[in-house]
Amino acid sequence: MQQLMELARGGAAALPADARIEIEPGQLDPRLKLTPCRRIEPYLPTGSTAWGRTRVGLRCTDGPVNWNVFLPVTVRVWSPAVVNAGPLQAGAEIRAEDLQIREVDIASAAAPVFRDPQLLVGRLLAATLPPGTPLRPQHLRVRQWFAAGETVTLVYVGEGFSASTEAQALSNGLDGQAVRVRTPSGKIVTGRPVGERRVEVRS
């Protein structure tokens, strides 16, 4: 079990410093007939992560037959994260009083959790959530910073400088998605929405 714990700490995705790990081993296929082994080495198979429901390889490195099998395991990673204090409906705007910090199993899903409630205040929910749900990006509606046709501030940012001008958005400005804008000279520029009617281009 100690070797499995070390694998989890070394291979878990985005493991917070304050995390507490629990590992629940599953059962090998009862049809397996394994010869006795003096040394069994656990390892993470290629492409696997020590996160949630996964599997660990077990190989015999000192025995009459050097066999290799896979053991199903569940890795739980307990850490403080933001949850909703009560039920929330899809489309609701999140308020500070809707949120609390609670220790949860952040490995119950692959997506990251939020640890700062202020990052969620004012956001709209994409789904109805029961109380105590760890808030993750898929629970939120994509934020729209501006609509197609609106005038935006286009900011050019480079090492040691920044410059800005007005431009017209050619599509809706959605958080995290590239958007094209037209400058007063007619030039088409691609940037990223970073705030209310604000597009940033980094060089």
N, C-alpha and C positions, 0 to 999 in steps of 0.2 A: 504493500500500500504506500509506503514511503517513496518508493521509486515512481509510482504513478503520480503522487503529489508533486514530485520534482518535475516530472514531464509536464504536468498541468501548469505549474508556475512558469516554466520555460517556454511553453507553447501556446498559452492562452492568448486570445486576441484582446488588445486594448485593456490589459489588466491594471486596474487602479492600484496605487500604492497601499491603500487601506483595505484591500480586498481580503475576504476570508473564503477559502476554497473548501468545498466538500466534494468527495468523489464516491459515487455509488457504483460498484462493479456489478455487471450483469452476469449472465451464465453462459458458459461455453456450450456449444451444441452437444447434447448428451450422447450423440452417436459417435463422437470422436473417441478413438482408442489411442491414447498417447502413451508412449513408453516413458519410464521414469527418467528424470533429468536432474543432474547435480547443479546446473546453473541455468536459470531462465532470465532472459534479458527483455524488458519491456521497451517499446519504441512507438513513436507516432508514425503511422503509415504516410506516405507521400500524399499531399493534398488534404490531410486531416488536420483539424485543430482541436486542442484540448478545451472545448467550449460546448456546453449543452450536451445533447445526445451525440455521442461519437464512438469511436472504437480505438483500442490500443492493440498493437501487435505484441505477441509474446513468442519469442523464439528460444529454442533450446540450443545452447552453445557448448554444452558439455554433457553428452549422453550417448547411448548406443546409436540413437537416430536423432539428427539435428532437425527437429520439426519446427513448424511455424504456424501459429493460429492467431485469430483475432477475437478479442474480448470486447463485447459492448459495454460501455460505461456512460454514466451521466455525470458531467462536471457542472457543479453549481458554484457560482461566484457571487458571494454576498457582499454588497457594498451600498452605501447611502446613495439614493437617487431620488429624483422628483416623481411623485405620484399624485394622482387626483384624490382629494380628500373625500369627495362624494361622487355620485353618478353624474356624468356629463353627456349632453346630447350632441350629435353631429351638427356642425354649424355654429355651436356656441363659441362665444369669445371667452378665452381663458382669463380669469381674474386672479390676483395674488391670493385671495382667500380660498380659491379652489385648489390650491397646491400645498403640499407638505413634503418634507424629506423623510424617507423611511428606508430602512435596510431591505433590499430586495435581491432576488436572484437575477442579476443583469445578464447572465448567460442563457436565460430562458428563450432568447431570440438573438439573431445575429446582429440586428441593427443596434447602434449605440443608444444609451440612455442620456437624459439630460441631468446634470448635477447642479445647475444654477436656475432657480425658479424664474429669475428676471428675464431669461431668454425666451420664456413661454408666455409671459403676460401680454395680452393683446392679440395673440395668435388665434386662428379659428381652427376648430377640430374638424377632421375629415371623417371621423367615425364616432359612434356612441361608445363610451367607455364605462365599465363598472368601477366602483370605488377601488382604490389601491392599485390601479394599473400603472406600471412604470411608463412614463411618457417617452416615446421614441419618434423619430422624424416622420414615419409613415402615418402617425396619428394626426398630423397637422396638414391643413390645406397649404398648397404652395402659395407663398405670399406674392401678390402682384403689386409692384411699385408704381406702375403707370400703365396707361393704355396706348394702343397704337394711335398715332396721330398727335399725341401730346408733345408739347415742347419740354425738353429735358436739358439738364446741364451735363455736358460731356466733359469729363475730366481726364486729361492725359497725365499719367504719373510715371516718373522715371527716377533714377538714382539722383537724389539731390534737387529735383525740380518737380513742379506740377503746373499745369496750365488748363484753363477751362474755356468753354465756349457753349453757345446754345446749339441745339440740334433737334430734329424731329424724329420721334420714334416711329419705326416702320412696322413694329409688331408690339404685342403686349410685353411689358418688362416683368418677367417672372424670376423670382429669387433662384439663383444658382444656374440660370440658363442664359446662354449668349443671346444678344439682341443686336439688330442692325439699326443704325440711326443715320439720318442724312444731315450733313452740315449745311450752313448757309451757302457755301460755294457749290453744293451739289454732290460732294464726295460722300460715298457710303462707307461708314466705319462700323466695325463689330466690336462690342464691348460687353461688360457684365453689369446688370443692375445691382446697385449697392445701397440704394436708399430711395426715398420719395423723389421721383422724377430726376434721378441721378444715375449716370452711366460712367463706368470707369474703364479706361484703357491703359494697360501697363506695358511699358517697353523695357 
